[in-house]
Amino acid sequence: MTIKINGIRYTTPEALQAIDNPDVVTFLQEWYDDKDHVTGHTSGSTGTPKTIRLSKQDMLASAKITNAYFDIHSESRLLLCLSPSYIAGKMMIVRSILAGADLIVVPPSSSPLKNLEQDIDFAAMVPMQVETCLATPETAEKFSRIKQVIIGGAALSPVLEERLQQVPTRCYSTYGMTETVSHVALRDINGVKKSPDYFALGNVHFETDERQCLIIHAPHLHQQTFTTNDIVNLVDTTRFEWLGRHDNVINSGGVKLFPEKIEAKIALLVKQRFFIMPEEDTRLGQRTVLVIEDIPWDKAGKKRLQEQLKQLLHPYEVPKKIYFREHFTETYSGKVIRKLM
């Protein structure tokens, strides 16, 4: 075994105990045991999180594709600022091992660059971490010294995406899941290649089923084919535009509405966390409603927002009601559960 962490190379299982991060040590012990798999957990976005086995061979195959695309090699510095309890953290470690790169490990937090001094070639973050990094001049400067960042785990807000147009760091949105062993596609967020479309990595290719949901063909993985609940606009066999989750689609008077697309349109109007969801309607079948994480607004505030929504949205998209909840319910991985509770 060999892995380089914070500039120090570890070559024996016993040496791992000197690493000042129990979660990293636990993963490395599992990675270097005699089993052909490690334990992972699904996100629980649409149900109860499941424990699954992740093939080490699949993880290496996935890491190989990512390393090749981002030119990760033995002289590279990779930043691990996510917990190895999640697939994103696990894969950063595997990419480092495969390339012989130096893995810079910092405690997972909302401000991962606060005490970082090194320049970084490649990092993976969730949107909240990126937002925090860009919030102060000091950490924004450090973020600009990262060559490439992949951002995943949650939706990227239009506000954050607009902010990323001003940074020199190449930023990518990821598409993938625990079952596909991290991402299988990327989207250029900024730079000259900025696009609404995701593109496949390696030999991955796509098709859609009768629901217009994405089917992933990943020949580098044992399972190879994955049927998702993500509705997409398939550009060709290697590119698609993500429209929303099939589970969330609202059928209002025969018109299909995608909550995620509506949310992107109104992101600048509502500062609090919010989501769009369906509600039963005797005439339309379903109607659109808006749920905001806040104490109830007064009548004037609600009326002002309703007028702004009417100016911005198609009549079918305009929320027929606005609800307030002081605290949203989340999955164990921090994703908002889109239900009135």
Beta strands, then each sheet from edge to edge (+ up, - down):
strand 1: 3-5
strand 2: 8-10
strand 3: 37-41
strand 4: 51-55
strand 5: 77-80
strand 6: 102-105
strand 7: 120-125
strand 8: 146-151
strand 9: 170-177
strand 10: 182-188
strand 11: 197-200
strand 12: 205-208
strand 13: 213-217
strand 14: 225-236
strand 15: 239-245
strand 16: 250-252
strand 17: 255-257
strand 18: 274-281
strand 19: 285-293
strand 20: 321-325
sheet 1: 2+ 1- 6- 5- 7- 8- 9- 10+ 11- 15+ 14- 13+ 12-
sheet 2: 3+ 4-
sheet 3: 16+ 17-
sheet 4: 18+ 19- 20-
end
